[in-house]
Amino acid sequence: MLARRLSFLVDSLRLLCPHCCDDFGRIAGYCWTSSAKRRNRSKWMHRIALVSSVVVLTCSIAVATTFGSLRGIVHDPQHRPIPGAMVMLRSKSSEWTKSVNTDANGEFAFNAVALGAYTVSVASPGFVEAAQGVVVNSGTEPVIHFQLNLAGAKETINVSGAPVVAPTDSATPVTLVDRQDIGRAPGASRSNSLAMITDFVPGSYVTHDQLHIRGGHQTSWLVDGVPVPNTNIASTLGPQLDPKDIDYMEVNRGSYSAEFGDRTYGVFNIVPRTGFERNNQAELFLSGGSFYQTNAQLNFGSHTERFAYYASVNGNRSDLGLQTPVPEVVHDAANGYGGFGSLIFNVNPSNQLRFMTSLRKDYYQIPYDPNPNDIENAPIAANHFSAQYPSIGLRDGQHEGDAFLNFSWVHTFNSTTLLTISPFYHYNSANYDSSPNDVPIASTDHRASTYAGGQASFNANFRRNNLQMGLYSFYQHDQGLFGAIFNDGSGNLRFSDAEHPSGSLVAYFWDDKFKPLSWLTLSAGIRPTCFSGGVTENTISPRFGAAVNIPRLQWTFRAFYGHYHQAPPLITVSGPLLQFCSTNQCGFVALHGERDEEHQFGATIPYRGWTLDLDNFKTHAHNFFDHSCIGSGACFPITIDRAVIRGWEVTLRSPRIAHRAQLHLADSNQVAEGALPITGGLTNFAPPSPLFLLDHDQRNTLNLGGDVVLPWRAYASTNVYYGSGFSNAFPGRPYPGDHLPQHTTFDLSLGKDFGDRLSASLHALNVANRRVDLDNSQTFGGFHWNAPREIYAEFRYRFRY
């Protein structure tokens, strides 16, 4: 039976990607070689979506990345096992519960546990009830030990101290952000805010309006454990979901096991709100403040023992949307709306159905520099008598759209095996439009990408092994339009080009965590991948890790070595633009995938509820993904020959001090360098070069924040951000040195509950109004200054229906 299943999986791969035989043939032992199956590539591309669905819905070998598992043992004061004890697992953020009984060895296990914070309680006749807190991360298996005391005349529940947030059996450094963090951190709950990431995750920041983490753009979003595929590079802005819809966000920073894919620089695993925390309850959010900003949302949800639902709608607008090229805010309005929905149905104890869907629509005006004598617009001595990025004549805007839906069937065979099958659909678009009279160039850049596919995953936990196997596949179709009008005195040259490429990706993943000793976890995995689009690429990505947990101290040391392959964007440009470029020594070269090699080691040190995490990483990238812009900001993906990114990261998280205050720190020291030539996309065929600073290189980034519970049901929350300055594209013009000036901002929020229904909060961002030129590279309008001071109030009203 197993042989037939493996044969079916490999045969399905051959059908999905008929050009990907050689590497996979060496793995599976055979390969289709029939030339008839390669004769008509377009015929196969039209069938890929249907075949992908069949593969995913039929496959029974394959791990759900939103789930972990939990194991433990219960014994008496003499360390004898207690059979038949009732063990209850309860979520700290909702009313979700699950219970089991210990076996003859006093052991218990919970499978298919969504990531988050839980309380585990144990009760048995003749013993005092005990409880412990635990945090479950995806793909991990915490082990809890309970020692029950004999019952006396006066019984109390024994409750352990604060749980250790970081996993002790994984080589992956993890940052876990919960709903309270998002709700209280200044500005983090706004629909387009990324503060829930940049305030808590080391090495993450927003520059030229785009999120960067660990020196790169490419990150993966998973919603309810299902990947949201996107092969494009930094073409859209904002988070995948409204932060107010998030219950937990698990951020994995490198050292990924094989099931987590290949977007090297960060994985955001989202557990959305589901309704298990509601009983016919709704919330209304309203806000207003400086720059005529407002964020509004209405959400509602409820649950029974078997069914839960949650839904929300939101809208936002502001006169301050993107980072401006000058301190003034000119032509910078933004608005958007969206919605989210979740349905969960427990068919029986062994089967669960989960459905998630989301929609976003956003519009951004592109700000410009209104001062004709500035360094961007005028040929002055400060810029060696040449205008850098003229924007005074631009009136551009960008429309974005995003929609996804996924469905998951979660089947628990027993306490040790779990199967998840998840078909998905994702649509993403970004349309950049200019006024036809823009000077010097009026550009149009439209892109729409459609993805359809699925993931099938299987997880089996044994006494010493945690085995994970799976298949991930999607079909992609893009529609692109690029046009430009040169209003620079060159004869009003104009051209346009339309592209309609298609592609597909198929990846298997095998991963095993082996515990030869209670304090040692070894992991090994492999991810064969076939990508077919503008190019066809076959890769095999091995990954190895180790985690050593020091008994008694509970310190964890970890190390990792692995390879990744990032599938390239499909859209490039040909046609008339090639003729234009041929007269200017430039051209368009097909994009190949980025190949990355990562080395990483670190340690997690818990002490009395405090958790200190230290990490060192180094990434070697070949065909490093970046972007290059033409004219008024239409940007093309490019690859450069190589990049080297290395750094140290430190995170610190405190317990609730005196039941009132909690602190968090995220610090990064990193260097991000690259080397020419440009190997794909818009290129001028430059010769090889030594390493140079990438435009988002910032050596030191620090976020220090915290919140404190005040009397009268009030709270205060702060965040201090320090950046040492991004790389300087024009040293000496006007800033000296290789980096722009350092900068520090201070954010503050104050909130209060008025009874159980009404809450109000006041947020002040960049309180001191410290302004600095963050970046002088050309993306979305030229230079980029940090945001000015913003003050707004938010009201939340809860009611039943």
HELIX and SHEET records of a PDB file:
HELIX    1   1 LEU A    2  LEU A   16  1                                  15    
HELIX    2   2 CYS A   21  ALA A   28  1                                   8    
HELIX    3   3 SER A   35  ARG A   38  5                                   4    
HELIX    4   4 ARG A   41  THR A   58  1                                  18    
HELIX    5   5 ARG A  179  ARG A  184  1                                   6    
HELIX    6   6 ALA A  195  THR A  198  1                                   4    
HELIX    7   7 PRO A  243  ASP A  245  5                                   3    
HELIX    8   8 ALA A  258  PHE A  260  5                                   3    
HELIX    9   9 SER A  290  TYR A  292  5                                   3    
HELIX   10  10 ALA A  381  ASN A  383  5                                   3    
HELIX   11  11 PRO A  576  SER A  582  1                                   7    
SHEET    1   A 3 GLU A 107  ALA A 114  0                                        
SHEET    2   A 3 PHE A  67  HIS A  75 -1                                        
SHEET    3   A 3 VAL A 143  GLN A 147  1                                        
SHEET    1   B 5 THR A  97  ASN A 101  0                                        
SHEET    2   B 5 MET A  86  SER A  91 -1                                        
SHEET    3   B 5 GLY A 116  ALA A 123 -1                                        
SHEET    4   B 5 ALA A 130  VAL A 136 -1                                        
SHEET    5   B 5 ASN A 158  VAL A 159  1                                        
SHEET    1   C 5 VAL A 174  ASP A 178  0                                        
SHEET    2   C 5 ILE A 246  ASN A 252 -1                                        
SHEET    3   C 5 VAL A 267  PRO A 272 -1                                        
SHEET    4   C 5 SER A 220  VAL A 223  1                                        
SHEET    5   C 5 VAL A 226  PRO A 227 -1                                        
SHEET    1   D 2 SER A 204  THR A 207  0                                        
SHEET    2   D 2 GLN A 210  ILE A 213 -1                                        
SHEET    1   E17 ARG A 494  GLU A 499  0                                        
SHEET    2   E17 ASN A 465  PHE A 486 -1                                        
SHEET    3   E17 ILE A 441  ASN A 461 -1                                        
SHEET    4   E17 THR A 417  ASP A 433 -1                                        
SHEET    5   E17 GLY A 397  ASN A 414 -1                                        
SHEET    6   E17 ASN A 351  GLN A 365 -1                                        
SHEET    7   E17 ALA A 334  ASN A 348 -1                                        
SHEET    8   E17 PHE A 307  SER A 318 -1                                        
SHEET    9   E17 THR A 294  HIS A 303 -1                                        
SHEET   10   E17 GLN A 281  GLY A 289 -1                                        
SHEET   11   E17 GLU A 790  ARG A 800 -1                                        
SHEET   12   E17 LEU A 758  LEU A 765 -1                                        
SHEET   13   E17 HIS A 743  PHE A 754 -1                                        
SHEET   14   E17 ALA A 714  GLY A 723 -1                                        
SHEET   15   E17 ASN A 700  LEU A 710 -1                                        
SHEET   16   E17 ALA A 661  THR A 683 -1                                        
SHEET   17   E17 GLY A 587  VAL A 589 -1                                        
SHEET    1   F17 ARG A 494  GLU A 499  0                                        
SHEET    2   F17 ASN A 465  PHE A 486 -1                                        
SHEET    3   F17 ILE A 441  ASN A 461 -1                                        
SHEET    4   F17 THR A 417  ASP A 433 -1                                        
SHEET    5   F17 GLY A 397  ASN A 414 -1                                        
SHEET    6   F17 ASN A 351  GLN A 365 -1                                        
SHEET    7   F17 ALA A 334  ASN A 348 -1                                        
SHEET    8   F17 PHE A 307  SER A 318 -1                                        
SHEET    9   F17 THR A 294  HIS A 303 -1                                        
SHEET   10   F17 GLN A 281  GLY A 289 -1                                        
SHEET   11   F17 GLU A 790  ARG A 800 -1                                        
SHEET   12   F17 LEU A 758  LEU A 765 -1                                        
SHEET   13   F17 HIS A 743  PHE A 754 -1                                        
SHEET   14   F17 ALA A 714  GLY A 723 -1                                        
SHEET   15   F17 ASN A 700  LEU A 710 -1                                        
SHEET   16   F17 ALA A 661  THR A 683 -1                                        
SHEET   17   F17 PHE A 692  LEU A 693 -1                                        
SHEET    1   G 9 ARG A 494  GLU A 499  0                                        
SHEET    2   G 9 ASN A 465  PHE A 486 -1                                        
SHEET    3   G 9 SER A 502  LEU A 517 -1                                        
SHEET    4   G 9 LEU A 520  SER A 532 -1                                        
SHEET    5   G 9 THR A 536  ILE A 550 -1                                        
SHEET    6   G 9 TRP A 555  GLN A 566 -1                                        
SHEET    7   G 9 GLU A 594  TYR A 607 -1                                        
SHEET    8   G 9 TRP A 610  ILE A 630 -1                                        
SHEET    9   G 9 ALA A 634  ARG A 653 -1                                        
SHEET    1   H 2 ASP A 773  ASP A 775  0                                        
SHEET    2   H 2 HIS A 784  TRP A 785 -1                                        
END                                                                             
